[in-house]
Each structure stands twice: as C-alpha cells, then as structure tokens.
Amino acid sequence: MKKTLLALNTDLSATAPEGTIPDWVELIPAGQTVTGRDGRKWLFDVQGQALVLSNFTDRADELPIDWEHSTQHRAPKGEPAPAGGWILQLEIRDGALWGRVEWTPRAAAQVSSREYRFLSPVFDYDPVTMRIARLVSAGLTNKPNFLLTALNQEDPETTPVKLSAAFLALLGLPDTATEEQAMSAASQLKTTAQAANAEQPNLTQFVPRADYDALVGRATNAEQALASQKKAEHDKEVEAVITSATQAGKITPSTVEYHRAMCHDEAGLARFKEFVTAAPVVAAVSDLGNRNPANTATALNAEEQKVASLLGMSEAEFIKGKA
C-alpha cells in the first residue's frame, strides 16, 4: 500500500490539571472519519488503528515530539531539531489514539507553563483510501487542526466530558448523548452481562478438556495403527506379486525396483496386476545350469587319479567305471 507523508497541526487531549504535564496524550481523535479544522478528512477505522499499532510495534523505537515539526522542516536542512519528548507507547482508547510520553525538562516546563498547549501529529496515510496507517512523530504547537482538548486544560473541573461517537455507537446512543445517559446505558449492559453469566450452563453439552484430549489422542493413535497395518499388508502383497511375475518371466530382475515403485498405492498395484496378466513371457527360466555339453567328461581330481593308479586303470577306464 502506497503511503504519503503528511504533517499537520492536530490538537491532542490530556487529563493533567493546570501546572502539571500529562503522561498520556491524545494523538488522533476517535471516529471513522477524522476531520481537521481546515476541512481535510482522513479515515481512522479499526483497520487503520490496527495498522498504526502494528507499525509502531514493528519499528521497535520511540517516536520524537519536537517543536513546530522541526524534524520535518529544519532537520532536512541540517538545522537543529531537538526532541521535546518521546512517545514510548501507543494505545487505542474508545477509537482514539493515545500515547505515553516521556518529556524533556525544557518541554515539560513549557507545557506546564502553558507556553505550548497542543500537539500536532505527523502520520502516513493511503492517498487512495485516505486511511491513516502509521504515526511518524508529533510537534508542540499552538495551531491545532483537530478539535481536541489542550495538553494543559484551562479549567479541568468545568470542562465538559466529550464522549467519542464510536463509544456512544457501541452503547446504542446518538452523538448528542450526555455523560449521564452513557453511564446509564453502560450500567444496563453490565447488569445484562451479569445476569447472563449467572445462568447455569447445560453440562450435558460439555466435556472436560482432559477427557476430550484423551479421546482425541486415542483416535489419533488408532488411525496411525490402522494406517501402519494397511501399509504392511500392501507392501506384503506387492512383494508377492512382483516375485510371482519375476518367476513367471513376465518382468526381468533389472526392472523389479521400477515396478515396485509403481505399486506404491492401491491404484498402482491394480495397474501392475493388469499388466502382468496381459504381458508376454520376456525372461523364461533356463535349465542351462543343469546341462552338460555332449561328449564331455569331468577330469579326475588328485585323489581319483591315485585310486585309478592303484587299480591299474587309465583315467578313461576309471571315468567309465564311475559312470
């Protein structure tokens, strides 16, 4: 997926009271479509949220927070672009992207004194789908583009809670629902869930995991034993058929391994049997080993020559007498 790098001014929220600095800051607001004050829109759905988190994990590195995007504007020119903080961790909270930040002393003092109140993220997005895919960095700024809460809230006690549209949709409430309505809906869901958990399950529909694993093991062992037995019987039949075909002269000894390989399964064995039935004799058994050439005789050995000499017989007479 092709991505285009975009630097924009985005307002981020935090819950730290005035005079302190937040550990967690909101980087991208919740909602399927994220709209900036300048009218630009990006998609930040479940798929985009997963992409941002996975790309951050794969990077295995901290992301910088600078001043007014100096990493993108000043660093390429060789000018100083120091970090004011580092994003150590990302989380999705009610559809919004939040980051845990470790601030530098200089940036911490500026945020605490409200010299800078907003963050502006830099992210990659798909130019076709406009889906946000990867967080690159963030910059301290006082020109927010997204409608979010300042890093250092002016009056945290009186600032109304802004519930995300995605969270309200999960509760089945409209975007205009109040915090009290959301709390009531959440309480009702909790009561329903507790009632469902209190119902007794039908134990006849379940078996203990250990018993299930034992049954699966026995079935697997039985299948393996049956397969081994069938293979042994098959190999025995193959050897018998090949031996019979060799003795009948239907195949030659030099082709035995070829035919054995052809019989590796039942279909191959069946084809070999058909071949043997129709094949002519190509290697008839010979009795040449039992024949002696005509008019020939075997010479006497040393002992036989000595016996013939004692008897006063010639070798021919001795051989004739033996016959």
C-alpha positions in Angstrom: 0.0 0.0 0.0 1.5 3.3 -1.0 1.6 5.9 1.7 2.0 9.7 1.6 3.7 11.5 4.5 1.6 14.3 5.9 2.5 16.8 8.6 -0.5 18.7 10.1 -1.5 20.6 13.2 -3.5 18.4 15.4 -4.8 19.2 18.9 -4.3 16.5 21.5 -6.1 16.0 24.9 -4.8 15.2 28.3 -6.3 14.9 31.8 -3.5 16.6 33.7 -4.6 19.6 35.7 -3.1 23.0 35.2 0.5 23.3 36.3 1.4 19.7 35.6 2.2 17.7 32.5 0.3 14.7 31.2 1.9 11.3 30.9 -0.7 10.2 28.3 -1.8 12.5 25.4 -4.4 12.0 22.7 -2.7 11.9 19.3 -5.6 11.2 16.9 -9.3 11.7 17.8 -11.9 8.9 17.6 -14.3 8.4 14.7 -14.4 6.5 11.5 -13.6 9.8 9.7 -11.2 12.3 11.3 -11.8 15.9 10.2 -9.5 18.8 10.7 -10.5 22.4 11.2 -9.2 23.1 7.6 -11.7 20.7 6.2 -9.3 17.8 5.4 -10.6 14.3 6.3 -8.9 11.0 6.9 -10.1 7.5 7.7 -9.2 6.1 11.1 -11.3 2.9 11.3 -10.5 -0.3 13.0 -8.1 -1.4 10.2 -6.3 1.9 10.4 -6.0 1.7 14.2 -4.5 -1.8 13.9 -2.0 -0.6 11.2 -0.8 2.3 13.4 -0.3 0.0 16.4 1.4 -2.8 14.4 3.7 -0.4 12.6 4.7 1.2 15.9 5.5 -2.3 17.4 7.4 -3.4 14.3 9.5 -0.2 14.4 10.5 -1.1 18.0 11.7 2.5 18.6 10.4 5.6 20.3 8.8 8.4 18.2 10.0 12.0 18.7 8.0 15.0 19.9 9.6 18.2 18.6 8.7 21.9 18.3 6.6 23.0 15.3 7.6 20.0 13.3 11.3 20.8 13.2 12.1 17.2 12.4 10.4 17.6 9.1 11.2 21.3 8.3 14.6 22.0 10.0 16.4 18.7 10.2 16.5 18.2 6.4 18.3 21.5 6.1 20.9 20.4 8.6 19.5 22.8 11.2 18.9 21.7 14.9 15.7 19.8 15.5 15.9 18.7 19.2 13.3 16.4 20.8 10.9 17.8 23.4 9.8 14.3 24.4 9.5 10.7 23.2 6.4 8.6 22.6 7.1 5.3 24.4 3.7 3.5 24.0 0.5 3.7 21.9 -3.0 2.6 22.9 -6.4 2.8 21.3 -9.0 4.2 23.8 -12.6 4.3 22.6 -11.4 4.7 19.0 -8.9 7.4 19.7 -5.1 7.0 19.5 -3.3 7.8 22.8 0.5 7.9 23.5 2.5 7.6 26.7 5.2 10.4 26.6 8.5 10.9 28.4 9.1 14.7 28.3 12.4 16.5 28.3 12.8 19.1 31.1 12.6 22.0 28.6 9.4 20.8 27.0 7.9 19.8 30.4 8.4 23.4 31.7 6.8 24.9 28.5 3.8 22.6 28.7 3.4 23.2 32.4 3.5 27.0 32.0 1.2 26.7 29.0 3.7 28.2 26.5 2.6 25.2 24.3 -0.8 23.7 24.7 -1.3 21.4 21.7 0.3 18.6 19.8 0.4 18.2 16.0 0.9 14.6 14.8 2.7 13.6 11.6 1.4 10.4 10.1 1.4 8.3 6.9 -1.9 7.7 5.1 -3.0 5.9 1.9 -3.8 8.6 -0.7 -6.4 6.3 -2.3 -8.5 5.3 0.8 -7.2 8.2 2.9 -6.7 5.7 5.7 -4.2 6.6 8.4 -1.6 3.9 8.6 1.5 5.0 10.6 2.4 7.6 13.2 5.7 9.3 12.4 6.2 12.0 15.1 4.4 14.9 16.8 5.1 18.5 17.3 4.3 21.0 20.0 2.3 23.8 18.5 -0.3 26.4 19.3 -2.2 26.0 16.0 -4.4 22.9 16.4 -6.1 21.4 13.4 -8.2 18.8 15.1 -10.9 19.7 17.6 -9.4 18.2 20.7 -8.5 19.2 24.3 -5.4 21.2 25.1 -2.4 19.5 26.7 -2.8 21.7 29.7 -6.5 22.2 30.3 -7.6 25.7 31.4 -10.4 24.5 33.7 -10.5 20.7 34.1 -13.3 21.0 36.7 -15.7 22.7 34.4 -14.7 21.4 31.0 -17.5 19.1 29.8 -16.6 15.5 29.0 -16.6 14.8 25.3 -17.7 11.3 24.6 -16.5 9.7 21.3 -19.0 8.9 18.6 -17.7 5.4 18.4 -18.2 4.8 22.1 -21.7 6.1 22.0 -22.5 4.0 19.0 -21.4 0.9 20.9 -23.9 1.8 23.6 -26.6 2.4 21.0 -26.8 6.1 21.8 -26.8 9.2 19.5 -23.8 11.6 19.2 -25.7 14.1 21.4 -26.0 11.8 24.4 -24.8 13.1 27.7 -22.4 11.5 30.1 -25.3 10.5 32.4 -27.1 8.8 29.6 -23.9 6.9 28.7 -23.3 5.9 32.3 -26.9 4.6 32.4 -26.5 2.6 29.2 -23.2 1.1 30.4 -24.8 0.1 33.7 -27.6 -1.6 31.9 -25.2 -3.6 29.8 -23.2 -4.6 32.9 -26.5 -5.8 34.6 -27.4 -7.8 31.5 -24.0 -9.4 31.3 -24.0 -10.3 35.0 -27.4 -12.0 34.6 -26.2 -14.0 31.6 -23.1 -15.2 33.5 -25.3 -16.3 36.4 -27.2 -18.7 34.2 -26.2 -22.4 34.8 -24.8 -24.0 31.7 -26.1 -27.3 30.4 -23.3 -29.7 31.4 -24.6 -32.4 29.0 -23.3 -30.2 26.2 -19.8 -30.1 27.5 -17.0 -32.5 28.3 -13.9 -31.8 30.5 -10.9 -30.8 28.4 -8.7 -33.6 29.7 -11.3 -36.2 28.6 -11.6 -34.6 25.2 -7.8 -34.6 24.8 -7.7 -38.2 25.8 -10.3 -39.2 23.2 -8.6 -37.3 20.5 -5.3 -39.0 21.4 -6.8 -42.4 21.3 -8.5 -41.7 17.9 -5.2 -40.4 16.5 -3.3 -43.5 17.7 -5.9 -45.8 16.3 -5.7 -44.0 12.9 -2.0 -44.3 12.9 -2.0 -48.0 13.8 -4.6 -48.8 11.1 -2.5 -46.9 8.5 0.6 -48.8 9.5 -1.2 -52.1 9.3 -2.7 -51.3 5.9 0.8 -50.3 4.6 2.4 -53.5 5.8 -0.3 -55.6 4.2 0.0 -53.6 1.0 3.8 -54.0 0.9 3.5 -57.8 1.5 1.1 -58.1 -1.4 3.4 -56.1 -3.7 6.3 -58.3 -2.9 4.3 -61.4 -3.6 3.0 -60.2 -6.9 6.5 -59.0 -8.0 8.1 -62.3 -7.0 5.4 -64.2 -8.9 5.8 -62.1 -12.0 9.6 -62.5 -11.9 9.4 -66.2 -11.6 6.9 -66.4 -14.4 9.3 -64.4 -16.6 6.8 -61.5 -17.1 9.4 -59.0 -15.8 13.2 -59.0 -15.6 15.1 -58.7 -12.4 16.5 -55.4 -13.6 13.0 -53.8 -13.6 11.9 -55.0 -10.2 12.5 -51.7 -8.5 10.7 -49.8 -11.2 7.6 -52.0 -10.8 7.8 -51.8 -7.0 7.7 -48.0 -7.1 4.7 -48.2 -9.5 2.9 -50.2 -6.9 3.2 -47.6 -4.1 -0.6 -47.3 -3.8 -3.6 -49.5 -4.4 -4.3 -48.0 -7.9 -0.7 -48.7 -8.9 -0.8 -52.2 -7.7 -4.0 -52.8 -9.6 -2.4 -51.5 -12.8 0.6 -53.7 -12.3 -1.6 -56.8 -11.8 -3.4 -56.0 -15.1 0.0 -55.6 -16.8 1.3 -58.9 -15.6 -1.8 -60.7 -16.7 -1.5 -59.4 -20.3 2.3 -59.3 -20.6 4.1 -62.0 -22.6 7.0 -64.0 -21.1 10.1 -62.0 -21.7 12.6 -63.9 -19.4 11.8 -67.6 -19.4 13.6 -69.7 -16.8 16.5 -71.6 -18.3 17.9 -75.0 -17.2 21.3 -74.4 -18.8 22.9 -74.7 -15.4 21.9 -78.3 -15.2 23.1 -79.3 -18.6 26.5 -80.8 -19.6 27.9 -80.4 -23.1 27.7 -83.6 -25.3 30.8 -85.9 -25.4 32.5 -84.2 -22.4 33.7 -85.6 -19.2 35.0 -84.1 -16.0 38.7 -84.6 -15.3 39.8 -86.7 -12.3 41.0 -84.9 -9.3 44.2 -85.9 -7.5 42.6 -88.5 -5.2 40.7 -90.1 -8.1 44.0 -90.2 -10.1 45.7 -92.0 -7.2 42.9 -94.6 -6.9 43.0 -95.3 -10.7 46.8 -95.8 -10.5 46.5 -98.3 -7.6 43.8 -100.2 -9.6 45.9 -100.2 -12.7 43.3 -98.3 -14.6 43.6 -95.5 -17.1 41.7 -92.2 -16.5 39.2 -93.1 -19.2 38.5 -96.5 -17.8 38.1 -95.0 -14.3 35.7 -92.4 -15.6 33.7 -95.0 -17.5 33.6 -97.1 -14.4 32.3 -94.1 -12.4 29.5 -93.6 -14.9 
